[in-house]
Amino acid sequence: QAFMVLCDWLLILSHQDSNNNEEAVRLLDYLPSTSLQEKLLLFIQEYVFKEEEEENKEEEERRDESCKLDDLHKKRSLLAAYCKLIVYNVVEMTAAAEIYKHYVKTYNDFGDIIKETLSRTRHNNKIQSAKTLILCLQQLFQAHAESQDSSSGVDFSSASFTNMKELARRFSLTFGWDQVKSRESIAMIHKEGIEFAFQGATGIDGKCLPPNLSFLLIISEFSNKLLKPDKR
């Protein structure tokens, strides 16, 4: 309840007209600091997306359906309140990257809220929104790479890599079929993705492969949206 009140309060403060209102100017000092933004996100990760512990699963199965629906409704309300803060620029748009990571896995429960957040942030700033998508995929790729045995290279058949490709495919679908409308965003995703893929390239005469090279497989999910002049 405190989280919901805080989100509503921050949303109200962000809509204050500070031009002719000294009180509103003072209130704007209460817009969330970096520290508070981090705490808001941690709360969502803890209470909305955190999976139940194994020992609680049996108890969860015994609970009746109405309790489960009530819990889901509460979680949806929490997530929607937080996503509003992203949409209205109360918190940094990059925070959405942490939300988007759960898009595929929690699609049945929260897919509509996440998709609406993506749509509205794109309407607000299509380039920044696209950068948030690529940031999400980069963070997932780095987490995947860190979990792999460095000597055996990237495991393309692993669940985490397959999930990344599926998430990139879902992101690509949100751009629709109007390639002209999404041209800047798609081109920027490829440029950022290619730069990331070739980060850390070392070795004599390029004999040592860049560690992030397989990220190109993730970016290729967007390539059917590229216009011919941009492919070159």
Biotite code that builds the C-alpha atoms (Angstrom):
import biotite.structure as struc

atoms = struc.array([
    struc.Atom([0.000, 0.000, 0.000], chain_id="A", res_id=1, res_name="GLN", atom_name="CA", element="C"),
    struc.Atom([2.863, 2.361, 0.817], chain_id="A", res_id=2, res_name="ALA", atom_name="CA", element="C"),
    struc.Atom([4.433, 1.605, -2.570], chain_id="A", res_id=3, res_name="PHE", atom_name="CA", element="C"),
    struc.Atom([1.163, 2.423, -4.385], chain_id="A", res_id=4, res_name="MET", atom_name="CA", element="C"),
    struc.Atom([0.756, 5.682, -2.464], chain_id="A", res_id=5, res_name="VAL", atom_name="CA", element="C"),
    struc.Atom([4.365, 6.646, -3.222], chain_id="A", res_id=6, res_name="LEU", atom_name="CA", element="C"),
    struc.Atom([3.904, 5.957, -6.955], chain_id="A", res_id=7, res_name="CYS", atom_name="CA", element="C"),
    struc.Atom([0.691, 8.029, -7.037], chain_id="A", res_id=8, res_name="ASP", atom_name="CA", element="C"),
    struc.Atom([2.383, 10.841, -5.123], chain_id="A", res_id=9, res_name="TRP", atom_name="CA", element="C"),
    struc.Atom([5.374, 10.920, -7.469], chain_id="A", res_id=10, res_name="LEU", atom_name="CA", element="C"),
    struc.Atom([3.050, 10.930, -10.462], chain_id="A", res_id=11, res_name="LEU", atom_name="CA", element="C"),
    struc.Atom([1.102, 13.901, -9.062], chain_id="A", res_id=12, res_name="ILE", atom_name="CA", element="C"),
    struc.Atom([4.325, 15.813, -8.351], chain_id="A", res_id=13, res_name="LEU", atom_name="CA", element="C"),
    struc.Atom([5.575, 15.233, -11.889], chain_id="A", res_id=14, res_name="SER", atom_name="CA", element="C"),
    struc.Atom([2.447, 16.920, -13.278], chain_id="A", res_id=15, res_name="HIS", atom_name="CA", element="C"),
    struc.Atom([2.809, 20.106, -11.215], chain_id="A", res_id=16, res_name="GLN", atom_name="CA", element="C"),
    struc.Atom([3.080, 23.307, -13.235], chain_id="A", res_id=17, res_name="ASP", atom_name="CA", element="C"),
    struc.Atom([6.213, 24.906, -11.820], chain_id="A", res_id=18, res_name="SER", atom_name="CA", element="C"),
    struc.Atom([6.103, 27.997, -14.048], chain_id="A", res_id=19, res_name="ASN", atom_name="CA", element="C"),
    struc.Atom([3.808, 30.101, -11.893], chain_id="A", res_id=20, res_name="ASN", atom_name="CA", element="C"),
    struc.Atom([3.734, 28.204, -8.668], chain_id="A", res_id=21, res_name="ASN", atom_name="CA", element="C"),
    struc.Atom([6.436, 28.538, -6.020], chain_id="A", res_id=22, res_name="GLU", atom_name="CA", element="C"),
    struc.Atom([4.934, 25.687, -4.020], chain_id="A", res_id=23, res_name="GLU", atom_name="CA", element="C"),
    struc.Atom([5.170, 23.427, -7.073], chain_id="A", res_id=24, res_name="ALA", atom_name="CA", element="C"),
    struc.Atom([8.832, 24.358, -7.512], chain_id="A", res_id=25, res_name="VAL", atom_name="CA", element="C"),
    struc.Atom([9.540, 23.224, -3.944], chain_id="A", res_id=26, res_name="ARG", atom_name="CA", element="C"),
    struc.Atom([7.559, 20.023, -4.487], chain_id="A", res_id=27, res_name="LEU", atom_name="CA", element="C"),
    struc.Atom([9.652, 19.127, -7.525], chain_id="A", res_id=28, res_name="LEU", atom_name="CA", element="C"),
    struc.Atom([12.604, 18.639, -5.158], chain_id="A", res_id=29, res_name="ASP", atom_name="CA", element="C"),
    struc.Atom([10.835, 15.446, -4.066], chain_id="A", res_id=30, res_name="TYR", atom_name="CA", element="C"),
    struc.Atom([11.017, 13.787, -7.478], chain_id="A", res_id=31, res_name="LEU", atom_name="CA", element="C"),
    struc.Atom([12.899, 10.520, -7.062], chain_id="A", res_id=32, res_name="PRO", atom_name="CA", element="C"),
    struc.Atom([16.640, 10.560, -6.587], chain_id="A", res_id=33, res_name="SER", atom_name="CA", element="C"),
    struc.Atom([18.793, 7.844, -8.122], chain_id="A", res_id=34, res_name="THR", atom_name="CA", element="C"),
    struc.Atom([18.726, 6.037, -4.779], chain_id="A", res_id=35, res_name="SER", atom_name="CA", element="C"),
    struc.Atom([14.926, 6.090, -4.570], chain_id="A", res_id=36, res_name="LEU", atom_name="CA", element="C"),
    struc.Atom([14.606, 4.971, -8.196], chain_id="A", res_id=37, res_name="GLN", atom_name="CA", element="C"),
    struc.Atom([16.824, 1.976, -7.397], chain_id="A", res_id=38, res_name="GLU", atom_name="CA", element="C"),
    struc.Atom([14.683, 1.114, -4.357], chain_id="A", res_id=39, res_name="LYS", atom_name="CA", element="C"),
    struc.Atom([11.472, 1.319, -6.398], chain_id="A", res_id=40, res_name="LEU", atom_name="CA", element="C"),
    struc.Atom([12.917, -1.081, -8.967], chain_id="A", res_id=41, res_name="LEU", atom_name="CA", element="C"),
    struc.Atom([14.212, -3.453, -6.289], chain_id="A", res_id=42, res_name="LEU", atom_name="CA", element="C"),
    struc.Atom([10.731, -3.526, -4.773], chain_id="A", res_id=43, res_name="PHE", atom_name="CA", element="C"),
    struc.Atom([9.193, -4.553, -8.113], chain_id="A", res_id=44, res_name="ILE", atom_name="CA", element="C"),
    struc.Atom([11.840, -7.217, -8.675], chain_id="A", res_id=45, res_name="GLN", atom_name="CA", element="C"),
    struc.Atom([11.274, -8.570, -5.163], chain_id="A", res_id=46, res_name="GLU", atom_name="CA", element="C"),
    struc.Atom([7.473, -8.531, -4.971], chain_id="A", res_id=47, res_name="TYR", atom_name="CA", element="C"),
    struc.Atom([6.372, -8.944, -8.595], chain_id="A", res_id=48, res_name="VAL", atom_name="CA", element="C"),
    struc.Atom([8.987, -10.959, -10.480], chain_id="A", res_id=49, res_name="PHE", atom_name="CA", element="C"),
    struc.Atom([10.796, -13.002, -7.842], chain_id="A", res_id=50, res_name="LYS", atom_name="CA", element="C"),
    struc.Atom([9.964, -16.694, -8.218], chain_id="A", res_id=51, res_name="GLU", atom_name="CA", element="C"),
    struc.Atom([8.557, -18.614, -5.285], chain_id="A", res_id=52, res_name="GLU", atom_name="CA", element="C"),
    struc.Atom([11.074, -20.695, -3.369], chain_id="A", res_id=53, res_name="GLU", atom_name="CA", element="C"),
    struc.Atom([10.851, -24.463, -3.914], chain_id="A", res_id=54, res_name="GLU", atom_name="CA", element="C"),
    struc.Atom([9.597, -25.156, -0.388], chain_id="A", res_id=55, res_name="GLU", atom_name="CA", element="C"),
    struc.Atom([6.731, -22.716, -0.871], chain_id="A", res_id=56, res_name="ASN", atom_name="CA", element="C"),
    struc.Atom([5.533, -24.299, -4.106], chain_id="A", res_id=57, res_name="LYS", atom_name="CA", element="C"),
    struc.Atom([3.630, -27.136, -2.417], chain_id="A", res_id=58, res_name="GLU", atom_name="CA", element="C"),
    struc.Atom([1.886, -24.668, -0.145], chain_id="A", res_id=59, res_name="GLU", atom_name="CA", element="C"),
    struc.Atom([1.161, -22.505, -3.208], chain_id="A", res_id=60, res_name="GLU", atom_name="CA", element="C"),
    struc.Atom([-0.469, -25.478, -4.935], chain_id="A", res_id=61, res_name="GLU", atom_name="CA", element="C"),
    struc.Atom([-2.755, -26.071, -1.955], chain_id="A", res_id=62, res_name="ARG", atom_name="CA", element="C"),
    struc.Atom([-4.065, -22.512, -1.943], chain_id="A", res_id=63, res_name="ARG", atom_name="CA", element="C"),
    struc.Atom([-7.386, -22.000, -3.642], chain_id="A", res_id=64, res_name="ASP", atom_name="CA", element="C"),
    struc.Atom([-7.737, -20.328, -7.005], chain_id="A", res_id=65, res_name="GLU", atom_name="CA", element="C"),
    struc.Atom([-9.286, -17.137, -5.620], chain_id="A", res_id=66, res_name="SER", atom_name="CA", element="C"),
    struc.Atom([-6.213, -16.459, -3.449], chain_id="A", res_id=67, res_name="CYS", atom_name="CA", element="C"),
    struc.Atom([-3.908, -16.933, -6.435], chain_id="A", res_id=68, res_name="LYS", atom_name="CA", element="C"),
    struc.Atom([-5.989, -14.546, -8.530], chain_id="A", res_id=69, res_name="LEU", atom_name="CA", element="C"),
    struc.Atom([-5.981, -12.010, -5.714], chain_id="A", res_id=70, res_name="ASP", atom_name="CA", element="C"),
    struc.Atom([-2.179, -12.200, -5.471], chain_id="A", res_id=71, res_name="ASP", atom_name="CA", element="C"),
    struc.Atom([-1.839, -11.806, -9.241], chain_id="A", res_id=72, res_name="LEU", atom_name="CA", element="C"),
    struc.Atom([-4.146, -8.781, -9.197], chain_id="A", res_id=73, res_name="HIS", atom_name="CA", element="C"),
    struc.Atom([-2.000, -7.148, -6.497], chain_id="A", res_id=74, res_name="LYS", atom_name="CA", element="C"),
    struc.Atom([1.179, -7.832, -8.464], chain_id="A", res_id=75, res_name="LYS", atom_name="CA", element="C"),
    struc.Atom([-0.364, -6.427, -11.645], chain_id="A", res_id=76, res_name="ARG", atom_name="CA", element="C"),
    struc.Atom([-1.385, -3.268, -9.768], chain_id="A", res_id=77, res_name="SER", atom_name="CA", element="C"),
    struc.Atom([2.141, -2.817, -8.404], chain_id="A", res_id=78, res_name="LEU", atom_name="CA", element="C"),
    struc.Atom([3.729, -3.312, -11.811], chain_id="A", res_id=79, res_name="LEU", atom_name="CA", element="C"),
    struc.Atom([1.250, -0.993, -13.549], chain_id="A", res_id=80, res_name="ALA", atom_name="CA", element="C"),
    struc.Atom([1.894, 1.756, -10.968], chain_id="A", res_id=81, res_name="ALA", atom_name="CA", element="C"),
    struc.Atom([5.657, 1.474, -11.525], chain_id="A", res_id=82, res_name="TYR", atom_name="CA", element="C"),
    struc.Atom([5.349, 1.370, -15.316], chain_id="A", res_id=83, res_name="CYS", atom_name="CA", element="C"),
    struc.Atom([3.330, 4.603, -15.201], chain_id="A", res_id=84, res_name="LYS", atom_name="CA", element="C"),
    struc.Atom([6.359, 6.263, -13.604], chain_id="A", res_id=85, res_name="LEU", atom_name="CA", element="C"),
    struc.Atom([8.473, 5.106, -16.562], chain_id="A", res_id=86, res_name="ILE", atom_name="CA", element="C"),
    struc.Atom([5.916, 6.249, -19.153], chain_id="A", res_id=87, res_name="VAL", atom_name="CA", element="C"),
    struc.Atom([5.621, 9.718, -17.594], chain_id="A", res_id=88, res_name="TYR", atom_name="CA", element="C"),
    struc.Atom([9.409, 10.141, -17.223], chain_id="A", res_id=89, res_name="ASN", atom_name="CA", element="C"),
    struc.Atom([9.291, 10.181, -13.428], chain_id="A", res_id=90, res_name="VAL", atom_name="CA", element="C"),
    struc.Atom([11.994, 7.494, -13.388], chain_id="A", res_id=91, res_name="VAL", atom_name="CA", element="C"),
    struc.Atom([14.638, 6.921, -16.055], chain_id="A", res_id=92, res_name="GLU", atom_name="CA", element="C"),
    struc.Atom([13.413, 5.053, -19.139], chain_id="A", res_id=93, res_name="MET", atom_name="CA", element="C"),
    struc.Atom([16.421, 2.729, -18.903], chain_id="A", res_id=94, res_name="THR", atom_name="CA", element="C"),
    struc.Atom([14.728, 1.176, -15.849], chain_id="A", res_id=95, res_name="ALA", atom_name="CA", element="C"),
    struc.Atom([12.291, -0.413, -18.300], chain_id="A", res_id=96, res_name="ALA", atom_name="CA", element="C"),
    struc.Atom([15.122, -2.710, -19.467], chain_id="A", res_id=97, res_name="ALA", atom_name="CA", element="C"),
    struc.Atom([14.789, -4.620, -16.182], chain_id="A", res_id=98, res_name="GLU", atom_name="CA", element="C"),
    struc.Atom([11.045, -4.976, -16.743], chain_id="A", res_id=99, res_name="ILE", atom_name="CA", element="C"),
    struc.Atom([11.382, -6.095, -20.371], chain_id="A", res_id=100, res_name="TYR", atom_name="CA", element="C"),
    struc.Atom([13.639, -8.987, -19.347], chain_id="A", res_id=101, res_name="LYS", atom_name="CA", element="C"),
    struc.Atom([10.576, -10.713, -17.917], chain_id="A", res_id=102, res_name="HIS", atom_name="CA", element="C"),
    struc.Atom([8.378, -10.185, -21.001], chain_id="A", res_id=103, res_name="TYR", atom_name="CA", element="C"),
    struc.Atom([8.502, -13.730, -22.383], chain_id="A", res_id=104, res_name="VAL", atom_name="CA", element="C"),
    struc.Atom([8.607, -15.637, -19.094], chain_id="A", res_id=105, res_name="LYS", atom_name="CA", element="C"),
    struc.Atom([5.701, -13.733, -17.496], chain_id="A", res_id=106, res_name="THR", atom_name="CA", element="C"),
    struc.Atom([3.754, -13.059, -20.702], chain_id="A", res_id=107, res_name="TYR", atom_name="CA", element="C"),
    struc.Atom([0.516, -14.659, -19.485], chain_id="A", res_id=108, res_name="ASN", atom_name="CA", element="C"),
    struc.Atom([0.456, -12.636, -16.254], chain_id="A", res_id=109, res_name="ASP", atom_name="CA", element="C"),
    struc.Atom([2.038, -9.304, -17.192], chain_id="A", res_id=110, res_name="PHE", atom_name="CA", element="C"),
    struc.Atom([2.556, -9.323, -20.976], chain_id="A", res_id=111, res_name="GLY", atom_name="CA", element="C"),
    struc.Atom([-0.146, -6.735, -21.654], chain_id="A", res_id=112, res_name="ASP", atom_name="CA", element="C"),
    struc.Atom([1.278, -4.269, -19.103], chain_id="A", res_id=113, res_name="ILE", atom_name="CA", element="C"),
    struc.Atom([4.840, -4.639, -20.390], chain_id="A", res_id=114, res_name="ILE", atom_name="CA", element="C"),
    struc.Atom([3.758, -4.344, -24.027], chain_id="A", res_id=115, res_name="LYS", atom_name="CA", element="C"),
    struc.Atom([1.742, -1.195, -23.279], chain_id="A", res_id=116, res_name="GLU", atom_name="CA", element="C"),
    struc.Atom([4.750, 0.298, -21.479], chain_id="A", res_id=117, res_name="THR", atom_name="CA", element="C"),
    struc.Atom([6.915, -0.436, -24.518], chain_id="A", res_id=118, res_name="LEU", atom_name="CA", element="C"),
    struc.Atom([4.331, 1.123, -26.842], chain_id="A", res_id=119, res_name="SER", atom_name="CA", element="C"),
    struc.Atom([3.916, 4.306, -24.804], chain_id="A", res_id=120, res_name="ARG", atom_name="CA", element="C"),
    struc.Atom([7.621, 4.880, -24.223], chain_id="A", res_id=121, res_name="THR", atom_name="CA", element="C"),
    struc.Atom([8.174, 4.434, -27.971], chain_id="A", res_id=122, res_name="ARG", atom_name="CA", element="C"),
    struc.Atom([5.510, 7.081, -28.618], chain_id="A", res_id=123, res_name="HIS", atom_name="CA", element="C"),
    struc.Atom([7.299, 9.437, -26.200], chain_id="A", res_id=124, res_name="ASN", atom_name="CA", element="C"),
    struc.Atom([10.811, 8.922, -27.591], chain_id="A", res_id=125, res_name="ASN", atom_name="CA", element="C"),
    struc.Atom([11.331, 6.221, -30.206], chain_id="A", res_id=126, res_name="LYS", atom_name="CA", element="C"),
    struc.Atom([15.141, 6.385, -30.176], chain_id="A", res_id=127, res_name="ILE", atom_name="CA", element="C"),
    struc.Atom([15.480, 6.238, -26.398], chain_id="A", res_id=128, res_name="GLN", atom_name="CA", element="C"),
    struc.Atom([12.900, 3.456, -26.329], chain_id="A", res_id=129, res_name="SER", atom_name="CA", element="C"),
    struc.Atom([14.903, 1.444, -28.885], chain_id="A", res_id=130, res_name="ALA", atom_name="CA", element="C"),
    struc.Atom([18.083, 2.008, -26.860], chain_id="A", res_id=131, res_name="LYS", atom_name="CA", element="C"),
    struc.Atom([16.280, 0.547, -23.854], chain_id="A", res_id=132, res_name="THR", atom_name="CA", element="C"),
    struc.Atom([15.476, -2.599, -25.843], chain_id="A", res_id=133, res_name="LEU", atom_name="CA", element="C"),
    struc.Atom([19.083, -3.062, -26.929], chain_id="A", res_id=134, res_name="ILE", atom_name="CA", element="C"),
    struc.Atom([20.275, -2.357, -23.366], chain_id="A", res_id=135, res_name="LEU", atom_name="CA", element="C"),
    struc.Atom([17.953, -5.105, -22.115], chain_id="A", res_id=136, res_name="CYS", atom_name="CA", element="C"),
    struc.Atom([19.366, -7.617, -24.614], chain_id="A", res_id=137, res_name="LEU", atom_name="CA", element="C"),
    struc.Atom([22.979, -6.584, -23.902], chain_id="A", res_id=138, res_name="GLN", atom_name="CA", element="C"),
    struc.Atom([22.506, -7.063, -20.159], chain_id="A", res_id=139, res_name="GLN", atom_name="CA", element="C"),
    struc.Atom([20.949, -10.487, -20.701], chain_id="A", res_id=140, res_name="LEU", atom_name="CA", element="C"),
    struc.Atom([23.779, -11.465, -23.052], chain_id="A", res_id=141, res_name="PHE", atom_name="CA", element="C"),
    struc.Atom([26.442, -10.401, -20.539], chain_id="A", res_id=142, res_name="GLN", atom_name="CA", element="C"),
    struc.Atom([24.706, -12.371, -17.779], chain_id="A", res_id=143, res_name="ALA", atom_name="CA", element="C"),
    struc.Atom([24.550, -15.385, -20.124], chain_id="A", res_id=144, res_name="HIS", atom_name="CA", element="C"),
    struc.Atom([28.250, -15.062, -21.037], chain_id="A", res_id=145, res_name="ALA", atom_name="CA", element="C"),
    struc.Atom([29.281, -14.822, -17.378], chain_id="A", res_id=146, res_name="GLU", atom_name="CA", element="C"),
    struc.Atom([27.373, -18.009, -16.570], chain_id="A", res_id=147, res_name="SER", atom_name="CA", element="C"),
    struc.Atom([29.106, -19.971, -19.353], chain_id="A", res_id=148, res_name="GLN", atom_name="CA", element="C"),
    struc.Atom([32.372, -21.866, -19.208], chain_id="A", res_id=149, res_name="ASP", atom_name="CA", element="C"),
    struc.Atom([34.728, -19.461, -20.994], chain_id="A", res_id=150, res_name="SER", atom_name="CA", element="C"),
    struc.Atom([36.787, -22.333, -22.436], chain_id="A", res_id=151, res_name="SER", atom_name="CA", element="C"),
    struc.Atom([33.833, -23.900, -24.242], chain_id="A", res_id=152, res_name="SER", atom_name="CA", element="C"),
    struc.Atom([32.517, -20.699, -25.823], chain_id="A", res_id=153, res_name="GLY", atom_name="CA", element="C"),
    struc.Atom([28.890, -19.666, -26.152], chain_id="A", res_id=154, res_name="VAL", atom_name="CA", element="C"),
    struc.Atom([26.310, -22.437, -25.918], chain_id="A", res_id=155, res_name="ASP", atom_name="CA", element="C"),
    struc.Atom([23.740, -21.547, -28.583], chain_id="A", res_id=156, res_name="PHE", atom_name="CA", element="C"),
    struc.Atom([21.435, -24.381, -27.501], chain_id="A", res_id=157, res_name="SER", atom_name="CA", element="C"),
    struc.Atom([21.185, -23.260, -23.878], chain_id="A", res_id=158, res_name="SER", atom_name="CA", element="C"),
    struc.Atom([17.855, -22.107, -22.486], chain_id="A", res_id=159, res_name="ALA", atom_name="CA", element="C"),
    struc.Atom([19.150, -18.603, -21.710], chain_id="A", res_id=160, res_name="SER", atom_name="CA", element="C"),
    struc.Atom([20.433, -18.033, -25.264], chain_id="A", res_id=161, res_name="PHE", atom_name="CA", element="C"),
    struc.Atom([17.208, -19.411, -26.775], chain_id="A", res_id=162, res_name="THR", atom_name="CA", element="C"),
    struc.Atom([15.191, -17.128, -24.482], chain_id="A", res_id=163, res_name="ASN", atom_name="CA", element="C"),
    struc.Atom([17.258, -14.117, -25.604], chain_id="A", res_id=164, res_name="MET", atom_name="CA", element="C"),
    struc.Atom([16.548, -14.854, -29.254], chain_id="A", res_id=165, res_name="LYS", atom_name="CA", element="C"),
    struc.Atom([12.848, -15.271, -28.512], chain_id="A", res_id=166, res_name="GLU", atom_name="CA", element="C"),
    struc.Atom([12.784, -11.978, -26.595], chain_id="A", res_id=167, res_name="LEU", atom_name="CA", element="C"),
    struc.Atom([14.522, -10.197, -29.497], chain_id="A", res_id=168, res_name="ALA", atom_name="CA", element="C"),
    struc.Atom([11.962, -11.743, -31.875], chain_id="A", res_id=169, res_name="ARG", atom_name="CA", element="C"),
    struc.Atom([9.093, -10.465, -29.714], chain_id="A", res_id=170, res_name="ARG", atom_name="CA", element="C"),
    struc.Atom([10.682, -7.004, -29.575], chain_id="A", res_id=171, res_name="PHE", atom_name="CA", element="C"),
    struc.Atom([11.003, -7.024, -33.359], chain_id="A", res_id=172, res_name="SER", atom_name="CA", element="C"),
    struc.Atom([7.314, -7.861, -33.768], chain_id="A", res_id=173, res_name="LEU", atom_name="CA", element="C"),
    struc.Atom([6.309, -4.776, -31.769], chain_id="A", res_id=174, res_name="THR", atom_name="CA", element="C"),
    struc.Atom([7.633, -2.544, -34.586], chain_id="A", res_id=175, res_name="PHE", atom_name="CA", element="C"),
    struc.Atom([4.900, -3.758, -36.942], chain_id="A", res_id=176, res_name="GLY", atom_name="CA", element="C"),
    struc.Atom([5.214, -3.745, -40.732], chain_id="A", res_id=177, res_name="TRP", atom_name="CA", element="C"),
    struc.Atom([5.747, -0.029, -41.379], chain_id="A", res_id=178, res_name="ASP", atom_name="CA", element="C"),
    struc.Atom([9.499, -0.090, -42.069], chain_id="A", res_id=179, res_name="GLN", atom_name="CA", element="C"),
    struc.Atom([9.664, 3.632, -42.815], chain_id="A", res_id=180, res_name="VAL", atom_name="CA", element="C"),
    struc.Atom([8.094, 4.546, -39.476], chain_id="A", res_id=181, res_name="LYS", atom_name="CA", element="C"),
    struc.Atom([10.524, 2.379, -37.524], chain_id="A", res_id=182, res_name="SER", atom_name="CA", element="C"),
    struc.Atom([13.560, 3.037, -39.761], chain_id="A", res_id=183, res_name="ARG", atom_name="CA", element="C"),
    struc.Atom([15.594, 5.149, -37.297], chain_id="A", res_id=184, res_name="GLU", atom_name="CA", element="C"),
    struc.Atom([14.963, 2.807, -34.390], chain_id="A", res_id=185, res_name="SER", atom_name="CA", element="C"),
    struc.Atom([15.832, -0.364, -36.311], chain_id="A", res_id=186, res_name="ILE", atom_name="CA", element="C"),
    struc.Atom([19.003, 1.165, -37.814], chain_id="A", res_id=187, res_name="ALA", atom_name="CA", element="C"),
    struc.Atom([20.090, 2.358, -34.371], chain_id="A", res_id=188, res_name="MET", atom_name="CA", element="C"),
    struc.Atom([19.487, -1.097, -32.849], chain_id="A", res_id=189, res_name="ILE", atom_name="CA", element="C"),
    struc.Atom([21.778, -2.621, -35.505], chain_id="A", res_id=190, res_name="HIS", atom_name="CA", element="C"),
    struc.Atom([24.510, 0.012, -35.040], chain_id="A", res_id=191, res_name="LYS", atom_name="CA", element="C"),
    struc.Atom([24.498, -0.338, -31.245], chain_id="A", res_id=192, res_name="GLU", atom_name="CA", element="C"),
    struc.Atom([24.324, -4.119, -31.546], chain_id="A", res_id=193, res_name="GLY", atom_name="CA", element="C"),
    struc.Atom([27.248, -4.342, -33.983], chain_id="A", res_id=194, res_name="ILE", atom_name="CA", element="C"),
    struc.Atom([29.381, -2.052, -31.810], chain_id="A", res_id=195, res_name="GLU", atom_name="CA", element="C"),
    struc.Atom([28.612, -4.231, -28.784], chain_id="A", res_id=196, res_name="PHE", atom_name="CA", element="C"),
    struc.Atom([29.363, -7.428, -30.735], chain_id="A", res_id=197, res_name="ALA", atom_name="CA", element="C"),
    struc.Atom([32.864, -6.207, -31.623], chain_id="A", res_id=198, res_name="PHE", atom_name="CA", element="C"),
    struc.Atom([33.758, -4.816, -28.210], chain_id="A", res_id=199, res_name="GLN", atom_name="CA", element="C"),
    struc.Atom([36.966, -6.171, -26.769], chain_id="A", res_id=200, res_name="GLY", atom_name="CA", element="C"),
    struc.Atom([38.328, -7.451, -30.091], chain_id="A", res_id=201, res_name="ALA", atom_name="CA", element="C"),
    struc.Atom([41.972, -8.381, -29.463], chain_id="A", res_id=202, res_name="THR", atom_name="CA", element="C"),
    struc.Atom([44.740, -10.471, -30.949], chain_id="A", res_id=203, res_name="GLY", atom_name="CA", element="C"),
    struc.Atom([47.164, -10.151, -33.826], chain_id="A", res_id=204, res_name="ILE", atom_name="CA", element="C"),
    struc.Atom([45.517, -9.495, -37.184], chain_id="A", res_id=205, res_name="ASP", atom_name="CA", element="C"),
    struc.Atom([42.115, -10.084, -35.636], chain_id="A", res_id=206, res_name="GLY", atom_name="CA", element="C"),
    struc.Atom([42.789, -13.797, -35.112], chain_id="A", res_id=207, res_name="LYS", atom_name="CA", element="C"),
    struc.Atom([41.101, -13.735, -31.709], chain_id="A", res_id=208, res_name="CYS", atom_name="CA", element="C"),
    struc.Atom([37.310, -13.531, -32.020], chain_id="A", res_id=209, res_name="LEU", atom_name="CA", element="C"),
    struc.Atom([35.569, -10.731, -30.134], chain_id="A", res_id=210, res_name="PRO", atom_name="CA", element="C"),
    struc.Atom([33.936, -12.191, -26.997], chain_id="A", res_id=211, res_name="PRO", atom_name="CA", element="C"),
    struc.Atom([30.507, -10.728, -27.835], chain_id="A", res_id=212, res_name="ASN", atom_name="CA", element="C"),
    struc.Atom([30.471, -11.764, -31.500], chain_id="A", res_id=213, res_name="LEU", atom_name="CA", element="C"),
    struc.Atom([27.513, -14.146, -31.113], chain_id="A", res_id=214, res_name="SER", atom_name="CA", element="C"),
    struc.Atom([25.370, -11.147, -30.101], chain_id="A", res_id=215, res_name="PHE", atom_name="CA", element="C"),
    struc.Atom([24.951, -10.679, -33.877], chain_id="A", res_id=216, res_name="LEU", atom_name="CA", element="C"),
    struc.Atom([22.653, -13.733, -33.788], chain_id="A", res_id=217, res_name="LEU", atom_name="CA", element="C"),
    struc.Atom([20.409, -11.859, -31.369], chain_id="A", res_id=218, res_name="ILE", atom_name="CA", element="C"),
    struc.Atom([20.395, -8.681, -33.479], chain_id="A", res_id=219, res_name="ILE", atom_name="CA", element="C"),
    struc.Atom([19.596, -10.655, -36.619], chain_id="A", res_id=220, res_name="SER", atom_name="CA", element="C"),
    struc.Atom([16.044, -11.060, -35.269], chain_id="A", res_id=221, res_name="GLU", atom_name="CA", element="C"),
    struc.Atom([15.512, -7.388, -36.228], chain_id="A", res_id=222, res_name="PHE", atom_name="CA", element="C"),
    struc.Atom([17.171, -7.592, -39.651], chain_id="A", res_id=223, res_name="SER", atom_name="CA", element="C"),
    struc.Atom([13.999, -8.284, -41.621], chain_id="A", res_id=224, res_name="ASN", atom_name="CA", element="C"),
    struc.Atom([12.835, -4.801, -40.553], chain_id="A", res_id=225, res_name="LYS", atom_name="CA", element="C"),
    struc.Atom([15.816, -3.057, -42.176], chain_id="A", res_id=226, res_name="LEU", atom_name="CA", element="C"),
    struc.Atom([15.295, -1.009, -45.330], chain_id="A", res_id=227, res_name="LEU", atom_name="CA", element="C"),
    struc.Atom([17.576, -1.932, -48.237], chain_id="A", res_id=228, res_name="LYS", atom_name="CA", element="C"),
    struc.Atom([19.588, 1.361, -48.153], chain_id="A", res_id=229, res_name="PRO", atom_name="CA", element="C"),
    struc.Atom([20.269, 0.791, -44.433], chain_id="A", res_id=230, res_name="ASP", atom_name="CA", element="C"),
    struc.Atom([21.542, -2.766, -44.882], chain_id="A", res_id=231, res_name="LYS", atom_name="CA", element="C"),
    struc.Atom([24.710, -1.530, -46.561], chain_id="A", res_id=232, res_name="ARG", atom_name="CA", element="C"),
])
